[in-house]
Amino acid sequence: MAPLSDAELDELETFLVSDATSDETMVLEVLDGYLTAIVVGPVTVMPSQWLARVWGPKEEDGTRRNL
């Protein structure tokens, strides 16, 4: 898989800070560090364990935001 282009990164950043996401959603720089830590960490972390933290809490269940 190829890295995201500058235009794709800009689009992602715009989405992450938009009204379509929670105020708790990670911004691009935080997301980059978070995913890097997951990849290089000593244990395998399943998406079900880390993905909810990317989007922030969802009002209905307090665990994640489904988009």
PDBQT receptor file of N, H, CA, C and O in Angstrom, charges set to zero:
ATOM      1  N   MET A   1       0.839  -1.160   0.000  1.00  0.00    +0.000 N 
ATOM      2  CA  MET A   1       0.000   0.000   0.000  1.00  0.00    +0.000 C 
ATOM      3  C   MET A   1       0.896   1.239   0.000  1.00  0.00    +0.000 C 
ATOM      4  O   MET A   1       1.859   1.316   0.762  1.00  0.00    +0.000 OA
ATOM      5  N   ALA A   2       0.577   2.190  -0.846  1.00  0.00    +0.000 N 
ATOM      6  H   ALA A   2      -0.206   2.128  -1.465  1.00  0.00    +0.000 HD
ATOM      7  CA  ALA A   2       1.361   3.415  -0.972  1.00  0.00    +0.000 C 
ATOM      8  C   ALA A   2       0.978   4.404   0.124  1.00  0.00    +0.000 C 
ATOM      9  O   ALA A   2      -0.164   4.412   0.584  1.00  0.00    +0.000 OA
ATOM     10  N   PRO A   3       1.925   5.233   0.543  1.00  0.00    +0.000 N 
ATOM     11  CA  PRO A   3       1.606   6.282   1.519  1.00  0.00    +0.000 C 
ATOM     12  C   PRO A   3       0.576   7.248   0.939  1.00  0.00    +0.000 C 
ATOM     13  O   PRO A   3       0.440   7.367  -0.279  1.00  0.00    +0.000 OA
ATOM     14  N   LEU A   4      -0.139   7.927   1.812  1.00  0.00    +0.000 N 
ATOM     15  H   LEU A   4      -0.028   7.831   2.801  1.00  0.00    +0.000 HD
ATOM     16  CA  LEU A   4      -1.102   8.918   1.359  1.00  0.00    +0.000 C 
ATOM     17  C   LEU A   4      -0.380  10.099   0.722  1.00  0.00    +0.000 C 
ATOM     18  O   LEU A   4       0.704  10.492   1.152  1.00  0.00    +0.000 OA
ATOM     19  N   SER A   5      -1.008  10.655  -0.312  1.00  0.00    +0.000 N 
ATOM     20  H   SER A   5      -1.889  10.336  -0.661  1.00  0.00    +0.000 HD
ATOM     21  CA  SER A   5      -0.452  11.855  -0.949  1.00  0.00    +0.000 C 
ATOM     22  C   SER A   5      -0.718  13.062  -0.050  1.00  0.00    +0.000 C 
ATOM     23  O   SER A   5      -1.495  12.977   0.902  1.00  0.00    +0.000 OA
ATOM     24  N   ASP A   6      -0.073  14.176  -0.357  1.00  0.00    +0.000 N 
ATOM     25  H   ASP A   6       0.558  14.244  -1.130  1.00  0.00    +0.000 HD
ATOM     26  CA  ASP A   6      -0.318  15.402   0.409  1.00  0.00    +0.000 C 
ATOM     27  C   ASP A   6      -1.780  15.808   0.337  1.00  0.00    +0.000 C 
ATOM     28  O   ASP A   6      -2.349  16.260   1.330  1.00  0.00    +0.000 OA
ATOM     29  N   ALA A   7      -2.394  15.651  -0.832  1.00  0.00    +0.000 N 
ATOM     30  H   ALA A   7      -1.931  15.283  -1.639  1.00  0.00    +0.000 HD
ATOM     31  CA  ALA A   7      -3.813  15.994  -0.990  1.00  0.00    +0.000 C 
ATOM     32  C   ALA A   7      -4.696  15.082  -0.139  1.00  0.00    +0.000 C 
ATOM     33  O   ALA A   7      -5.673  15.535   0.458  1.00  0.00    +0.000 OA
ATOM     34  N   GLU A   8      -4.349  13.798  -0.086  1.00  0.00    +0.000 N 
ATOM     35  H   GLU A   8      -3.555  13.430  -0.571  1.00  0.00    +0.000 HD
ATOM     36  CA  GLU A   8      -5.125  12.859   0.733  1.00  0.00    +0.000 C 
ATOM     37  C   GLU A   8      -4.953  13.163   2.216  1.00  0.00    +0.000 C 
ATOM     38  O   GLU A   8      -5.919  13.084   2.976  1.00  0.00    +0.000 OA
ATOM     39  N   LEU A   9      -3.749  13.506   2.637  1.00  0.00    +0.000 N 
ATOM     40  H   LEU A   9      -2.965  13.570   2.020  1.00  0.00    +0.000 HD
ATOM     41  CA  LEU A   9      -3.518  13.878   4.033  1.00  0.00    +0.000 C 
ATOM     42  C   LEU A   9      -4.295  15.134   4.401  1.00  0.00    +0.000 C 
ATOM     43  O   LEU A   9      -4.861  15.221   5.491  1.00  0.00    +0.000 OA
ATOM     44  N   ASP A  10      -4.322  16.110   3.492  1.00  0.00    +0.000 N 
ATOM     45  H   ASP A  10      -3.861  16.039   2.607  1.00  0.00    +0.000 HD
ATOM     46  CA  ASP A  10      -5.106  17.328   3.732  1.00  0.00    +0.000 C 
ATOM     47  C   ASP A  10      -6.590  17.010   3.860  1.00  0.00    +0.000 C 
ATOM     48  O   ASP A  10      -7.275  17.561   4.722  1.00  0.00    +0.000 OA
ATOM     49  N   GLU A  11      -7.085  16.120   3.001  1.00  0.00    +0.000 N 
ATOM     50  H   GLU A  11      -6.528  15.673   2.301  1.00  0.00    +0.000 HD
ATOM     51  CA  GLU A  11      -8.494  15.727   3.058  1.00  0.00    +0.000 C 
ATOM     52  C   GLU A  11      -8.806  15.013   4.373  1.00  0.00    +0.000 C 
ATOM     53  O   GLU A  11      -9.844  15.264   4.986  1.00  0.00    +0.000 OA
ATOM     54  N   LEU A  12      -7.918  14.134   4.799  1.00  0.00    +0.000 N 
ATOM     55  H   LEU A  12      -7.075  13.930   4.300  1.00  0.00    +0.000 HD
ATOM     56  CA  LEU A  12      -8.111  13.433   6.065  1.00  0.00    +0.000 C 
ATOM     57  C   LEU A  12      -8.112  14.405   7.228  1.00  0.00    +0.000 C 
ATOM     58  O   LEU A  12      -8.974  14.312   8.102  1.00  0.00    +0.000 OA
ATOM     59  N   GLU A  13      -7.169  15.335   7.262  1.00  0.00    +0.000 N 
ATOM     60  H   GLU A  13      -6.469  15.410   6.551  1.00  0.00    +0.000 HD
ATOM     61  CA  GLU A  13      -7.102  16.322   8.337  1.00  0.00    +0.000 C 
ATOM     62  C   GLU A  13      -8.375  17.169   8.371  1.00  0.00    +0.000 C 
ATOM     63  O   GLU A  13      -8.912  17.444   9.444  1.00  0.00    +0.000 OA
ATOM     64  N   THR A  14      -8.854  17.581   7.200  1.00  0.00    +0.000 N 
ATOM     65  H   THR A  14      -8.418  17.358   6.328  1.00  0.00    +0.000 HD
ATOM     66  CA  THR A  14     -10.085  18.367   7.125  1.00  0.00    +0.000 C 
ATOM     67  C   THR A  14     -11.254  17.579   7.707  1.00  0.00    +0.000 C 
ATOM     68  O   THR A  14     -12.070  18.133   8.444  1.00  0.00    +0.000 OA
ATOM     69  N   PHE A  15     -11.338  16.304   7.384  1.00  0.00    +0.000 N 
ATOM     70  H   PHE A  15     -10.676  15.854   6.785  1.00  0.00    +0.000 HD
ATOM     71  CA  PHE A  15     -12.406  15.464   7.926  1.00  0.00    +0.000 C 
ATOM     72  C   PHE A  15     -12.274  15.314   9.440  1.00  0.00    +0.000 C 
ATOM     73  O   PHE A  15     -13.264  15.440  10.161  1.00  0.00    +0.000 OA
ATOM     74  N   LEU A  16     -11.074  15.050   9.922  1.00  0.00    +0.000 N 
ATOM     75  H   LEU A  16     -10.270  14.948   9.336  1.00  0.00    +0.000 HD
ATOM     76  CA  LEU A  16     -10.879  14.810  11.350  1.00  0.00    +0.000 C 
ATOM     77  C   LEU A  16     -11.267  15.999  12.215  1.00  0.00    +0.000 C 
ATOM     78  O   LEU A  16     -11.701  15.822  13.354  1.00  0.00    +0.000 OA
ATOM     79  N   VAL A  17     -11.116  17.211  11.687  1.00  0.00    +0.000 N 
ATOM     80  H   VAL A  17     -10.764  17.355  10.762  1.00  0.00    +0.000 HD
ATOM     81  CA  VAL A  17     -11.460  18.399  12.473  1.00  0.00    +0.000 C 
ATOM     82  C   VAL A  17     -12.830  18.965  12.111  1.00  0.00    +0.000 C 
ATOM     83  O   VAL A  17     -13.203  20.033  12.595  1.00  0.00    +0.000 OA
ATOM     84  N   SER A  18     -13.583  18.262  11.265  1.00  0.00    +0.000 N 
ATOM     85  H   SER A  18     -13.280  17.394  10.872  1.00  0.00    +0.000 HD
ATOM     86  CA  SER A  18     -14.885  18.749  10.821  1.00  0.00    +0.000 C 
ATOM     87  C   SER A  18     -15.974  18.458  11.853  1.00  0.00    +0.000 C 
ATOM     88  O   SER A  18     -15.751  17.748  12.834  1.00  0.00    +0.000 OA
ATOM     89  N   ASP A  19     -17.145  19.018  11.608  1.00  0.00    +0.000 N 
ATOM     90  H   ASP A  19     -17.326  19.594  10.811  1.00  0.00    +0.000 HD
ATOM     91  CA  ASP A  19     -18.307  18.772  12.470  1.00  0.00    +0.000 C 
ATOM     92  C   ASP A  19     -18.834  17.349  12.341  1.00  0.00    +0.000 C 
ATOM     93  O   ASP A  19     -19.682  16.934  13.132  1.00  0.00    +0.000 OA
ATOM     94  N   ALA A  20     -18.346  16.594  11.358  1.00  0.00    +0.000 N 
ATOM     95  H   ALA A  20     -17.657  16.931  10.716  1.00  0.00    +0.000 HD
ATOM     96  CA  ALA A  20     -18.780  15.207  11.178  1.00  0.00    +0.000 C 
ATOM     97  C   ALA A  20     -18.186  14.282  12.235  1.00  0.00    +0.000 C 
ATOM     98  O   ALA A  20     -18.618  13.138  12.373  1.00  0.00    +0.000 OA
ATOM     99  N   THR A  21     -17.199  14.773  12.981  1.00  0.00    +0.000 N 
ATOM    100  H   THR A  21     -16.848  15.703  12.869  1.00  0.00    +0.000 HD
ATOM    101  CA  THR A  21     -16.554  13.944  13.995  1.00  0.00    +0.000 C 
ATOM    102  C   THR A  21     -16.718  14.566  15.380  1.00  0.00    +0.000 C 
ATOM    103  O   THR A  21     -17.067  15.739  15.516  1.00  0.00    +0.000 OA
ATOM    104  N   SER A  22     -16.464  13.774  16.373  1.00  0.00    +0.000 N 
ATOM    105  H   SER A  22     -16.181  12.821  16.262  1.00  0.00    +0.000 HD
ATOM    106  CA  SER A  22     -16.533  14.217  17.764  1.00  0.00    +0.000 C 
ATOM    107  C   SER A  22     -15.417  15.211  18.065  1.00  0.00    +0.000 C 
ATOM    108  O   SER A  22     -14.381  15.216  17.400  1.00  0.00    +0.000 OA
ATOM    109  N   ASP A  23     -15.636  16.042  19.063  1.00  0.00    +0.000 N 
ATOM    110  H   ASP A  23     -16.477  16.038  19.604  1.00  0.00    +0.000 HD
ATOM    111  CA  ASP A  23     -14.561  16.929  19.519  1.00  0.00    +0.000 C 
ATOM    112  C   ASP A  23     -13.389  16.129  20.078  1.00  0.00    +0.000 C 
ATOM    113  O   ASP A  23     -12.288  16.660  20.222  1.00  0.00    +0.000 OA
ATOM    114  N   GLU A  24     -13.614  14.879  20.388  1.00  0.00    +0.000 N 
ATOM    115  H   GLU A  24     -14.509  14.448  20.272  1.00  0.00    +0.000 HD
ATOM    116  CA  GLU A  24     -12.580  14.008  20.943  1.00  0.00    +0.000 C 
ATOM    117  C   GLU A  24     -11.796  13.255  19.866  1.00  0.00    +0.000 C 
ATOM    118  O   GLU A  24     -10.853  12.533  20.189  1.00  0.00    +0.000 OA
ATOM    119  N   THR A  25     -12.167  13.411  18.599  1.00  0.00    +0.000 N 
ATOM    120  H   THR A  25     -12.933  13.998  18.336  1.00  0.00    +0.000 HD
ATOM    121  CA  THR A  25     -11.472  12.725  17.511  1.00  0.00    +0.000 C 
ATOM    122  C   THR A  25     -10.032  13.220  17.434  1.00  0.00    +0.000 C 
ATOM    123  O   THR A  25      -9.770  14.413  17.585  1.00  0.00    +0.000 OA
ATOM    124  N   MET A  26      -9.110  12.306  17.202  1.00  0.00    +0.000 N 
ATOM    125  H   MET A  26      -9.323  11.337  17.080  1.00  0.00    +0.000 HD
ATOM    126  CA  MET A  26      -7.699  12.667  17.109  1.00  0.00    +0.000 C 
ATOM    127  C   MET A  26      -7.439  13.501  15.865  1.00  0.00    +0.000 C 
ATOM    128  O   MET A  26      -8.017  13.252  14.807  1.00  0.00    +0.000 OA
ATOM    129  N   VAL A  27      -6.559  14.500  16.000  1.00  0.00    +0.000 N 
ATOM    130  H   VAL A  27      -6.089  14.703  16.859  1.00  0.00    +0.000 HD
ATOM    131  CA  VAL A  27      -6.094  15.244  14.828  1.00  0.00    +0.000 C 
ATOM    132  C   VAL A  27      -4.991  14.420  14.169  1.00  0.00    +0.000 C 
ATOM    133  O   VAL A  27      -4.491  13.456  14.750  1.00  0.00    +0.000 OA
ATOM    134  N   LEU A  28      -4.620  14.806  12.962  1.00  0.00    +0.000 N 
ATOM    135  H   LEU A  28      -5.025  15.588  12.490  1.00  0.00    +0.000 HD
ATOM    136  CA  LEU A  28      -3.706  14.007  12.161  1.00  0.00    +0.000 C 
ATOM    137  C   LEU A  28      -2.382  13.713  12.858  1.00  0.00    +0.000 C 
ATOM    138  O   LEU A  28      -1.900  12.582  12.799  1.00  0.00    +0.000 OA
ATOM    139  N   GLU A  29      -1.794  14.688  13.504  1.00  0.00    +0.000 N 
ATOM    140  H   GLU A  29      -2.186  15.607  13.552  1.00  0.00    +0.000 HD
ATOM    141  CA  GLU A  29      -0.493  14.481  14.161  1.00  0.00    +0.000 C 
ATOM    142  C   GLU A  29      -0.607  13.472  15.305  1.00  0.00    +0.000 C 
ATOM    143  O   GLU A  29       0.274  12.632  15.486  1.00  0.00    +0.000 OA
ATOM    144  N   VAL A  30      -1.678  13.555  16.064  1.00  0.00    +0.000 N 
ATOM    145  H   VAL A  30      -2.395  14.237  15.917  1.00  0.00    +0.000 HD
ATOM    146  CA  VAL A  30      -1.893  12.623  17.175  1.00  0.00    +0.000 C 
ATOM    147  C   VAL A  30      -2.171  11.225  16.626  1.00  0.00    +0.000 C 
ATOM    148  O   VAL A  30      -1.648  10.237  17.143  1.00  0.00    +0.000 OA
ATOM    149  N   LEU A  31      -2.989  11.142  15.588  1.00  0.00    +0.000 N 
ATOM    150  H   LEU A  31      -3.414  11.945  15.169  1.00  0.00    +0.000 HD
ATOM    151  CA  LEU A  31      -3.298   9.858  14.966  1.00  0.00    +0.000 C 
ATOM    152  C   LEU A  31      -2.033   9.186  14.444  1.00  0.00    +0.000 C 
ATOM    153  O   LEU A  31      -1.856   7.978  14.603  1.00  0.00    +0.000 OA
ATOM    154  N   ASP A  32      -1.155   9.967  13.822  1.00  0.00    +0.000 N 
ATOM    155  H   ASP A  32      -1.298  10.948  13.693  1.00  0.00    +0.000 HD
ATOM    156  CA  ASP A  32       0.098   9.426  13.309  1.00  0.00    +0.000 C 
ATOM    157  C   ASP A  32       0.924   8.798  14.431  1.00  0.00    +0.000 C 
ATOM    158  O   ASP A  32       1.398   7.671  14.289  1.00  0.00    +0.000 OA
ATOM    159  N   GLY A  33       1.098   9.502  15.525  1.00  0.00    +0.000 N 
ATOM    160  H   GLY A  33       0.713  10.417  15.640  1.00  0.00    +0.000 HD
ATOM    161  CA  GLY A  33       1.860   8.967  16.652  1.00  0.00    +0.000 C 
ATOM    162  C   GLY A  33       1.199   7.754  17.281  1.00  0.00    +0.000 C 
ATOM    163  O   GLY A  33       1.870   6.787  17.643  1.00  0.00    +0.000 OA
ATOM    164  N   TYR A  34      -0.111   7.811  17.407  1.00  0.00    +0.000 N 
ATOM    165  H   TYR A  34      -0.655   8.596  17.113  1.00  0.00    +0.000 HD
ATOM    166  CA  TYR A  34      -0.882   6.716  18.008  1.00  0.00    +0.000 C 
ATOM    167  C   TYR A  34      -0.727   5.434  17.187  1.00  0.00    +0.000 C 
ATOM    168  O   TYR A  34      -0.453   4.366  17.734  1.00  0.00    +0.000 OA
ATOM    169  N   LEU A  35      -0.907   5.553  15.867  1.00  0.00    +0.000 N 
ATOM    170  H   LEU A  35      -1.130   6.420  15.422  1.00  0.00    +0.000 HD
ATOM    171  CA  LEU A  35      -0.787   4.369  15.009  1.00  0.00    +0.000 C 
ATOM    172  C   LEU A  35       0.651   3.860  14.952  1.00  0.00    +0.000 C 
ATOM    173  O   LEU A  35       0.879   2.652  14.883  1.00  0.00    +0.000 OA
ATOM    174  N   THR A  36       1.607   4.762  14.981  1.00  0.00    +0.000 N 
ATOM    175  H   THR A  36       1.422   5.743  15.038  1.00  0.00    +0.000 HD
ATOM    176  CA  THR A  36       3.010   4.344  15.004  1.00  0.00    +0.000 C 
ATOM    177  C   THR A  36       3.300   3.527  16.262  1.00  0.00    +0.000 C 
ATOM    178  O   THR A  36       3.954   2.486  16.193  1.00  0.00    +0.000 OA
ATOM    179  N   ALA A  37       2.817   3.996  17.399  1.00  0.00    +0.000 N 
ATOM    180  H   ALA A  37       2.286   4.842  17.455  1.00  0.00    +0.000 HD
ATOM    181  CA  ALA A  37       3.022   3.263  18.658  1.00  0.00    +0.000 C 
ATOM    182  C   ALA A  37       2.377   1.881  18.613  1.00  0.00    +0.000 C 
ATOM    183  O   ALA A  37       2.938   0.913  19.126  1.00  0.00    +0.000 OA
ATOM    184  N   ILE A  38       1.211   1.793  18.005  1.00  0.00    +0.000 N 
ATOM    185  H   ILE A  38       0.755   2.580  17.588  1.00  0.00    +0.000 HD
ATOM    186  CA  ILE A  38       0.534   0.491  17.902  1.00  0.00    +0.000 C 
ATOM    187  C   ILE A  38       1.344  -0.464  17.032  1.00  0.00    +0.000 C 
ATOM    188  O   ILE A  38       1.490  -1.640  17.364  1.00  0.00    +0.000 OA
ATOM    189  N   VAL A  39       1.868   0.039  15.924  1.00  0.00    +0.000 N 
ATOM    190  H   VAL A  39       1.749   0.995  15.654  1.00  0.00    +0.000 HD
ATOM    191  CA  VAL A  39       2.614  -0.804  14.983  1.00  0.00    +0.000 C 
ATOM    192  C   VAL A  39       3.943  -1.274  15.563  1.00  0.00    +0.000 C 
ATOM    193  O   VAL A  39       4.316  -2.432  15.380  1.00  0.00    +0.000 OA
ATOM    194  N   VAL A  40       4.662  -0.399  16.255  1.00  0.00    +0.000 N 
ATOM    195  H   VAL A  40       4.359   0.543  16.404  1.00  0.00    +0.000 HD
ATOM    196  CA  VAL A  40       5.997  -0.764  16.730  1.00  0.00    +0.000 C 
ATOM    197  C   VAL A  40       5.994  -1.352  18.136  1.00  0.00    +0.000 C 
ATOM    198  O   VAL A  40       7.037  -1.782  18.631  1.00  0.00    +0.000 OA
ATOM    199  N   GLY A  41       4.848  -1.373  18.774  1.00  0.00    +0.000 N 
ATOM    200  H   GLY A  41       4.001  -1.024  18.372  1.00  0.00    +0.000 HD
ATOM    201  CA  GLY A  41       4.771  -1.896  20.137  1.00  0.00    +0.000 C 
ATOM    202  C   GLY A  41       5.091  -3.378  20.217  1.00  0.00    +0.000 C 
ATOM    203  O   GLY A  41       5.050  -4.084  19.209  1.00  0.00    +0.000 OA
ATOM    204  N   PRO A  42       5.406  -3.847  21.408  1.00  0.00    +0.000 N 
ATOM    205  CA  PRO A  42       5.836  -5.243  21.591  1.00  0.00    +0.000 C 
ATOM    206  C   PRO A  42       4.701  -6.271  21.540  1.00  0.00    +0.000 C 
ATOM    207  O   PRO A  42       4.961  -7.472  21.475  1.00  0.00    +0.000 OA
ATOM    208  N   VAL A  43       3.454  -5.812  21.568  1.00  0.00    +0.000 N 
ATOM    209  H   VAL A  43       3.243  -4.836  21.620  1.00  0.00    +0.000 HD
ATOM    210  CA  VAL A  43       2.324  -6.743  21.511  1.00  0.00    +0.000 C 
ATOM    211  C   VAL A  43       1.390  -6.344  20.377  1.00  0.00    +0.000 C 
ATOM    212  O   VAL A  43       1.318  -5.177  19.992  1.00  0.00    +0.000 OA
ATOM    213  N   THR A  44       0.682  -7.327  19.854  1.00  0.00    +0.000 N 
ATOM    214  H   THR A  44       0.741  -8.275  20.167  1.00  0.00    +0.000 HD
ATOM    215  CA  THR A  44      -0.308  -7.066  18.816  1.00  0.00    +0.000 C 
ATOM    216  C   THR A  44      -1.558  -6.501  19.457  1.00  0.00    +0.000 C 
ATOM    217  O   THR A  44      -2.090  -7.069  20.410  1.00  0.00    +0.000 OA
ATOM    218  N   VAL A  45      -2.022  -5.384  18.932  1.00  0.00    +0.000 N 
ATOM    219  H   VAL A  45      -1.589  -4.922  18.158  1.00  0.00    +0.000 HD
ATOM    220  CA  VAL A  45      -3.239  -4.752  19.437  1.00  0.00    +0.000 C 
ATOM    221  C   VAL A  45      -4.267  -4.819  18.313  1.00  0.00    +0.000 C 
ATOM    222  O   VAL A  45      -4.038  -4.301  17.219  1.00  0.00    +0.000 OA
ATOM    223  N   MET A  46      -5.378  -5.447  18.585  1.00  0.00    +0.000 N 
ATOM    224  H   MET A  46      -5.563  -5.868  19.473  1.00  0.00    +0.000 HD
ATOM    225  CA  MET A  46      -6.421  -5.613  17.584  1.00  0.00    +0.000 C 
ATOM    226  C   MET A  46      -7.167  -4.295  17.365  1.00  0.00    +0.000 C 
ATOM    227  O   MET A  46      -7.307  -3.500  18.294  1.00  0.00    +0.000 OA
ATOM    228  N   PRO A  47      -7.650  -4.060  16.133  1.00  0.00    +0.000 N 
ATOM    229  CA  PRO A  47      -8.394  -2.836  15.852  1.00  0.00    +0.000 C 
ATOM    230  C   PRO A  47      -9.571  -2.616  16.809  1.00  0.00    +0.000 C 
ATOM    231  O   PRO A  47      -9.893  -1.474  17.136  1.00  0.00    +0.000 OA
ATOM    232  N   SER A  48     -10.194  -3.665  17.246  1.00  0.00    +0.000 N 
ATOM    233  H   SER A  48      -9.933  -4.593  16.980  1.00  0.00    +0.000 HD
ATOM    234  CA  SER A  48     -11.313  -3.509  18.178  1.00  0.00    +0.000 C 
ATOM    235  C   SER A  48     -10.863  -2.892  19.501  1.00  0.00    +0.000 C 
ATOM    236  O   SER A  48     -11.684  -2.354  20.244  1.00  0.00    +0.000 OA
ATOM    237  N   GLN A  49      -9.582  -2.966  19.795  1.00  0.00    +0.000 N 
ATOM    238  H   GLN A  49      -8.915  -3.403  19.191  1.00  0.00    +0.000 HD
ATOM    239  CA  GLN A  49      -9.046  -2.401  21.028  1.00  0.00    +0.000 C 
ATOM    240  C   GLN A  49      -8.616  -0.948  20.877  1.00  0.00    +0.000 C 
ATOM    241  O   GLN A  49      -8.652  -0.196  21.851  1.00  0.00    +0.000 OA
ATOM    242  N   TRP A  50      -8.208  -0.534  19.678  1.00  0.00    +0.000 N 
ATOM    243  H   TRP A  50      -8.178  -1.144  18.887  1.00  0.00    +0.000 HD
ATOM    244  CA  TRP A  50      -7.670   0.815  19.525  1.00  0.00    +0.000 C 
ATOM    245  C   TRP A  50      -8.508   1.760  18.678  1.00  0.00    +0.000 C 
ATOM    246  O   TRP A  50      -8.397   2.976  18.835  1.00  0.00    +0.000 OA
ATOM    247  N   LEU A  51      -9.338   1.241  17.791  1.00  0.00    +0.000 N 
ATOM    248  H   LEU A  51      -9.428   0.253  17.664  1.00  0.00    +0.000 HD
ATOM    249  CA  LEU A  51     -10.051   2.089  16.848  1.00  0.00    +0.000 C 
ATOM    250  C   LEU A  51     -11.015   3.063  17.520  1.00  0.00    +0.000 C 
ATOM    251  O   LEU A  51     -11.132   4.208  17.083  1.00  0.00    +0.000 OA
ATOM    252  N   ALA A  52     -11.693   2.641  18.553  1.00  0.00    +0.000 N 
ATOM    253  H   ALA A  52     -11.599   1.711  18.909  1.00  0.00    +0.000 HD
ATOM    254  CA  ALA A  52     -12.648   3.526  19.229  1.00  0.00    +0.000 C 
ATOM    255  C   ALA A  52     -11.966   4.777  19.784  1.00  0.00    +0.000 C 
ATOM    256  O   ALA A  52     -12.583   5.841  19.837  1.00  0.00    +0.000 OA
ATOM    257  N   ARG A  53     -10.728   4.663  20.191  1.00  0.00    +0.000 N 
ATOM    258  H   ARG A  53     -10.227   3.799  20.148  1.00  0.00    +0.000 HD
ATOM    259  CA  ARG A  53     -10.007   5.826  20.737  1.00  0.00    +0.000 C 
ATOM    260  C   ARG A  53      -9.693   6.865  19.666  1.00  0.00    +0.000 C 
ATOM    261  O   ARG A  53      -9.502   8.039  19.982  1.00  0.00    +0.000 OA
ATOM    262  N   VAL A  54      -9.638   6.453  18.419  1.00  0.00    +0.000 N 
ATOM    263  H   VAL A  54      -9.792   5.499  18.162  1.00  0.00    +0.000 HD
ATOM    264  CA  VAL A  54      -9.379   7.396  17.327  1.00  0.00    +0.000 C 
ATOM    265  C   VAL A  54     -10.534   8.375  17.190  1.00  0.00    +0.000 C 
ATOM    266  O   VAL A  54     -10.318   9.577  17.035  1.00  0.00    +0.000 OA
ATOM    267  N   TRP A  55     -11.756   7.866  17.247  1.00  0.00    +0.000 N 
ATOM    268  H   TRP A  55     -11.932   6.890  17.373  1.00  0.00    +0.000 HD
ATOM    269  CA  TRP A  55     -12.939   8.696  16.999  1.00  0.00    +0.000 C 
ATOM    270  C   TRP A  55     -13.428   9.430  18.230  1.00  0.00    +0.000 C 
ATOM    271  O   TRP A  55     -14.158  10.413  18.099  1.00  0.00    +0.000 OA
ATOM    272  N   GLY A  56     -13.057   8.995  19.405  1.00  0.00    +0.000 N 
ATOM    273  H   GLY A  56     -12.465   8.197  19.511  1.00  0.00    +0.000 HD
ATOM    274  CA  GLY A  56     -13.567   9.626  20.618  1.00  0.00    +0.000 C 
ATOM    275  C   GLY A  56     -14.884   8.982  21.023  1.00  0.00    +0.000 C 
ATOM    276  O   GLY A  56     -15.423   8.147  20.296  1.00  0.00    +0.000 OA
ATOM    277  N   PRO A  57     -15.396   9.366  22.170  1.00  0.00    +0.000 N 
ATOM    278  CA  PRO A  57     -16.614   8.733  22.674  1.00  0.00    +0.000 C 
ATOM    279  C   PRO A  57     -17.846   9.086  21.847  1.00  0.00    +0.000 C 
ATOM    280  O   PRO A  57     -17.949  10.173  21.278  1.00  0.00    +0.000 OA
ATOM    281  N   LYS A  58     -18.752   8.158  21.800  1.00  0.00    +0.000 N 
ATOM    282  H   LYS A  58     -18.668   7.276  22.263  1.00  0.00    +0.000 HD
ATOM    283  CA  LYS A  58     -20.042   8.357  21.157  1.00  0.00    +0.000 C 
ATOM    284  C   LYS A  58     -21.061   8.609  22.255  1.00  0.00    +0.000 C 
ATOM    285  O   LYS A  58     -21.100   7.868  23.237  1.00  0.00    +0.000 OA
ATOM    286  N   GLU A  59     -21.883   9.633  22.114  1.00  0.00    +0.000 N 
ATOM    287  H   GLU A  59     -21.852  10.235  21.317  1.00  0.00    +0.000 HD
ATOM    288  CA  GLU A  59     -22.826   9.988  23.166  1.00  0.00    +0.000 C 
ATOM    289  C   GLU A  59     -23.740   8.845  23.568  1.00  0.00    +0.000 C 
ATOM    290  O   GLU A  59     -24.029   8.673  24.752  1.00  0.00    +0.000 OA
ATOM    291  N   GLU A  60     -24.199   8.063  22.601  1.00  0.00    +0.000 N 
ATOM    292  H   GLU A  60     -23.964   8.204  21.639  1.00  0.00    +0.000 HD
ATOM    293  CA  GLU A  60     -25.173   7.012  22.895  1.00  0.00    +0.000 C 
ATOM    294  C   GLU A  60     -24.619   5.901  23.796  1.00  0.00    +0.000 C 
ATOM    295  O   GLU A  60     -25.332   5.381  24.654  1.00  0.00    +0.000 OA
ATOM    296  N   ASP A  61     -23.342   5.541  23.598  1.00  0.00    +0.000 N 
ATOM    297  H   ASP A  61     -22.762   5.964  22.902  1.00  0.00    +0.000 HD
ATOM    298  CA  ASP A  61     -22.826   4.431  24.390  1.00  0.00    +0.000 C 
ATOM    299  C   ASP A  61     -21.526   4.737  25.122  1.00  0.00    +0.000 C 
ATOM    300  O   ASP A  61     -21.019   3.888  25.855  1.00  0.00    +0.000 OA
ATOM    301  N   GLY A  62     -20.987   5.916  24.941  1.00  0.00    +0.000 N 
ATOM    302  H   GLY A  62     -21.399   6.606  24.346  1.00  0.00    +0.000 HD
ATOM    303  CA  GLY A  62     -19.787   6.309  25.656  1.00  0.00    +0.000 C 
ATOM    304  C   GLY A  62     -18.521   5.596  25.221  1.00  0.00    +0.000 C 
ATOM    305  O   GLY A  62     -17.495   5.716  25.891  1.00  0.00    +0.000 OA
ATOM    306  N   THR A  63     -18.562   4.851  24.108  1.00  0.00    +0.000 N 
ATOM    307  H   THR A  63     -19.395   4.754  23.564  1.00  0.00    +0.000 HD
ATOM    308  CA  THR A  63     -17.372   4.104  23.728  1.00  0.00    +0.000 C 
ATOM    309  C   THR A  63     -16.740   4.545  22.429  1.00  0.00    +0.000 C 
ATOM    310  O   THR A  63     -15.513   4.597  22.348  1.00  0.00    +0.000 OA
ATOM    311  N   ARG A  64     -17.510   4.865  21.415  1.00  0.00    +0.000 N 
ATOM    312  H   ARG A  64     -18.507   4.823  21.481  1.00  0.00    +0.000 HD
ATOM    313  CA  ARG A  64     -16.898   5.256  20.136  1.00  0.00    +0.000 C 
ATOM    314  C   ARG A  64     -17.903   5.972  19.259  1.00  0.00    +0.000 C 
ATOM    315  O   ARG A  64     -19.106   5.961  19.519  1.00  0.00    +0.000 OA
ATOM    316  N   ARG A  65     -17.393   6.586  18.232  1.00  0.00    +0.000 N 
ATOM    317  H   ARG A  65     -16.415   6.595  18.021  1.00  0.00    +0.000 HD
ATOM    318  CA  ARG A  65     -18.228   7.299  17.275  1.00  0.00    +0.000 C 
ATOM    319  C   ARG A  65     -18.234   6.518  15.974  1.00  0.00    +0.000 C 
ATOM    320  O   ARG A  65     -17.179   6.301  15.378  1.00  0.00    +0.000 OA
ATOM    321  N   ASN A  66     -19.385   6.102  15.533  1.00  0.00    +0.000 N 
ATOM    322  H   ASN A  66     -20.242   6.279  16.016  1.00  0.00    +0.000 HD
ATOM    323  CA  ASN A  66     -19.519   5.397  14.253  1.00  0.00    +0.000 C 
ATOM    324  C   ASN A  66     -19.812   6.396  13.155  1.00  0.00    +0.000 C 
ATOM    325  O   ASN A  66     -20.764   7.171  13.254  1.00  0.00    +0.000 OA
ATOM    326  N   LEU A  67     -19.018   6.386  12.130  1.00  0.00    +0.000 N 
ATOM    327  H   LEU A  67     -18.245   5.757  12.049  1.00  0.00    +0.000 HD
ATOM    328  CA  LEU A  67     -19.215   7.321  11.020  1.00  0.00    +0.000 C 
ATOM    329  C   LEU A  67     -19.543   6.577   9.772  1.00  0.00    +0.000 C 
ATOM    330  O   LEU A  67     -19.746   7.189   8.723  1.00  0.00    +0.000 OA
TER     331      LEU A  67
